Amino acid sequence: MSDERSELLQGTLEMLVLKTLSVEPLHGWGICQRIGKISGQVFLVNQGSLYPALERLRRRDWIRSEWRITENNRRARYYELTVAGRQRLAEERAAWERSSAAVNGVLAWEGGDA
Amino acid sequence: MSLWSELRHRLEALVRGRRADRETSEEIRFHVEMQARLLEEQGHSAPEAERLARVAFGRAAEVQEEVREARGIGWIDDLRRDLSHAARQLYRSPGFSVVAVLTLALGIGASTAVFSVLDGVLLRPAPVPEAERLVVVWETDRRSGTSREPGAWPDFLDLSRETRTLEAVAALRGAVVNLTGRAEPVRLAGVGVTSGYFDMLGVGPIVGRTFRPEEAVAGGPRVAVMSETLWRTRFQADPTVVGQTISLDGAPHQVVGVLPDAADFGLDQIHARAAYHAGYSHDGAIDLWLPLQPSGLETSRDTHPFLMIGRLADRGSVGAAQAELAAIASRLEAQFRSNIDRGIMVEPLEEVVFGSTRPMLWLLTAAVGLVLLVACVNVANLLLARGAVRAREVALRTALGAARARLGRQFVAEALLLAMLGALGGVALAYGGLAALVALAPGDIPRLGEVGIDGRVLLVTLVVALAVGVGFGLVPTLQAAGTDLTGLIRSESRGATAGRSRRHGRDLLVVAELALSVMLVIGAALLVRSFQTVLSVDPGFRAHGILKAQYQLPPSRYPRDFARFPDWTEIRAFHTGVLDRVTRIPGVEAAAIAAAHPLDAGFTNSFVVVGREAEARDWPEITVRSVSAEYFATLGVVVRRGRGFEATDQGRAPAVAVINEAAAARFFKDREPLGQEIAFWGMRRRIVGVVGNERVRGLTEAAPPAVYVAITQMPPPDGVLLVRTDAPAELAAAVRSAVSAGDPELSVYGVEPLAKTLSDSVAQRRFAMLVLGAFAVIGLALALIGVYGVVSYTTSLRVREFGIRSALGAGRGEVVSLVVRDGARLAAVGIGVGLLGALAGSRLLTSLLYDVSPADPLTYLLVPGAVLVAAGVATWVPAWRAGRVSPIEALRLE
């Protein structure tokens, strides 16, 4: 199973976090679980890098945090997307789509002039 | 990101730093718990699940640190981190840190203390407007060769009326007064001034007023102005003191004002510098101001009791004033017989007051500068050696991605921390050192009371520490910047070949340290030699086992009717009574009374030897000393020929005199003095004896020609009681009350062993010697530590070389001598340079040396020898250690 997992590209983690939060506010552990689940356990978030990433996003005002009570009656810090964060997600998504289309184009190339 | 949000985050991070940390750890805890719960659901046991969750998370502390970094706390946090890193680094090498901090503390402490003195005494502006325009106008006497005499009253009047180069001139005369009618009589240093004095100085009263012109005249009213210090210490700064009446020498005086201490610009010091005068204040400051009311004999052109102080006219110069006043003086000389041979010398006031102190203070400053330099060189040296060791660390960390700037910042933080710790220790040392300096300092340093460690001084210390810190912090950074990283990491033979230029740098520092400390030690040694010479001088009297007590009989109750002289019965009776009572005190072996104690030059007078009047016109004045019959025996002054005074030399008996050997040599070269008659004050006295010379002008000055007269035949209003006893200290109270018993209104002062008076008379020399000596010891110790440090460092770099050498058959002795030779070379160069520096610099010392040349061969021979031996020991220790390393051990090291 491990050979099917991928290292997250630098910068990709932040995009995935923004995407995850664009659906609903989550705490850190929830973000990990969600990304793992949605990516079919391909991307396993290194927990040690998640929290510094969250702090960086927060510092740029793309997300904000709030302490809330979970359904299990535990105090947890929930993160949610800000307007600036939503905008940023759109930009990153566009950039990602452009570059992945380009990569796909290159990979699909089978000789001859493109 | 907007500037605003950046700022907000930083502020928030700053304010909330600690809370944010707590929140992050709570968040991490929550995460691990959730993970564990998930694992438990997947079938792990509870403890196992928790363990796995923990492992999966990784190190919480590192995550926390990264979050903190992401939070971007900014420079304050960086600084905190750098400082705590620096503190850890310093803690890890305690030897280095302790030596460096102590070195800096010594350097900074000593320089702070000396700077405080320099600042308080010389640098701080005088509390008087345009003090540089104030001058002392002295009279000179070509006949006796004196250049700093006070002036005669008529001369003062003529000068002040005619001068154009001086804006104003004031006359003043010191007087000791007893403040009576209060608890215990207090002896005050008073000074009588003409009414223009305060305006000329530019100083106004704090309360009340100064004197009116009609008060400063003969027969004027009894008014007084007190100094701020007296007002605060004895009158609780009560403003209603103005208008009150105080009793001075038993006479009522009305207080009309209080003057700031600035009104006294070293007047006691000026008195001390004047010919035939001495300082008379117990603490160098004036307590009381009186209007000058010259009358009777005082106003004759023959007597010269008045100091004259003037203010140069706008844009005037000392030279112009000198020329103008000298011209007036020569006109007076032509006009009056009494002014023959009398001239004028104009001297800047600051020169008179600080002249004798200045060379010593600059010497101290120069010496402390050398100490600070040695300390800095030493720390630089330590840092260099350490920097070389750490070059590998730097290279490694740079290779691992540490930013150079960040590394540089850390080194600066380390050096700053060192410097700040050093400065802190230094300021603590400075407080102690300053107290010691002030306690040791001779009493005649003006303004010493104002000396203290204030904001200015601390600011200078801070700047020095910052400069030292940043300067030294850059050393390893620059060193690291110049290193070839890969080469350094790969290189196994560190230093042995690579560090040649750096080694030269260190060698240079060692040479500099040694040179500086040799200069200090030579200076100190010269002063010690000079002081020994001074102490070995025979003063001509015995000081040991003598107790001194002084009193002054005020004219109000002890009239001095010149028509009846010498039948001043009240004065005579008082002295006799004191002697009577004192000799009855158990433990008193002998007692005598004199007009001046043996270290007080007293006064001089012109005189003739009867029958040689024409010759006498070219003679200098003679020192006149009035002593009781027991004086010579009590003080161990040797009677060389004839006799001393006897009880029969009473007031009505034939007047007699005793001269000292200096007078016999000067005035009776090939003649018989005994039986000759000496005349002054219109009285003839027959010379009945010749006594040995007493060094009344101090140990370092030859005894002046002197004539002694019997106290009964010249009763002095000033009395010095000299009591011989085994226990001078214990009898003080009894002796004091033996004087007071005759007149409870009198203040008895100067009660101290004569040995102390003698010792105080060389206080300035002792002070300079002790301080320079201490600096020399510190400097030399630092330099030796430097030599030791550098030699052991370079030796440690060459361990492998030594191993190879001894593997190839070199004996231990050869290895040792190899190292010692290197050290000796450095020492020799350093000492050589130091000798040259000392030869050039010791001229600074000339005025402080007695009977020792600044180029004293013995000193220049012994000091380098001693320093060489000390440096040899400092070198030999690491060398000996190097020799003990076995070849196998040495080769295995790398």
HADDOCK unambig.tbl for C-alpha pairs under 7 A between the chains (distance, minus, plus):
assign (segid A and resid 28 and name CA) (segid B and resid 31 and name CA) 6.97 0.50 0.50
assign (segid A and resid 29 and name CA) (segid B and resid 31 and name CA) 5.24 0.50 0.50
assign (segid A and resid 47 and name CA) (segid B and resid 57 and name CA) 5.78 0.50 0.50
assign (segid A and resid 48 and name CA) (segid B and resid 57 and name CA) 6.35 0.50 0.50
assign (segid A and resid 48 and name CA) (segid B and resid 58 and name CA) 6.54 0.50 0.50
assign (segid A and resid 48 and name CA) (segid B and resid 63 and name CA) 5.47 0.50 0.50
assign (segid A and resid 51 and name CA) (segid B and resid 67 and name CA) 6.37 0.50 0.50
assign (segid A and resid 52 and name CA) (segid B and resid 66 and name CA) 5.79 0.50 0.50
assign (segid A and resid 52 and name CA) (segid B and resid 67 and name CA) 4.34 0.50 0.50
assign (segid A and resid 52 and name CA) (segid B and resid 70 and name CA) 5.83 0.50 0.50
assign (segid A and resid 55 and name CA) (segid B and resid 67 and name CA) 6.28 0.50 0.50
assign (segid A and resid 55 and name CA) (segid B and resid 70 and name CA) 5.96 0.50 0.50
assign (segid A and resid 55 and name CA) (segid B and resid 71 and name CA) 6.11 0.50 0.50
assign (segid A and resid 56 and name CA) (segid B and resid 70 and name CA) 5.56 0.50 0.50
assign (segid A and resid 56 and name CA) (segid B and resid 71 and name CA) 6.82 0.50 0.50
assign (segid A and resid 59 and name CA) (segid B and resid 9 and name CA) 6.83 0.50 0.50
assign (segid A and resid 59 and name CA) (segid B and resid 71 and name CA) 6.84 0.50 0.50
assign (segid A and resid 60 and name CA) (segid B and resid 1 and name CA) 6.25 0.50 0.50
assign (segid A and resid 76 and name CA) (segid B and resid 27 and name CA) 6.67 0.50 0.50
assign (segid A and resid 76 and name CA) (segid B and resid 30 and name CA) 6.87 0.50 0.50
assign (segid A and resid 77 and name CA) (segid B and resid 27 and name CA) 6.58 0.50 0.50
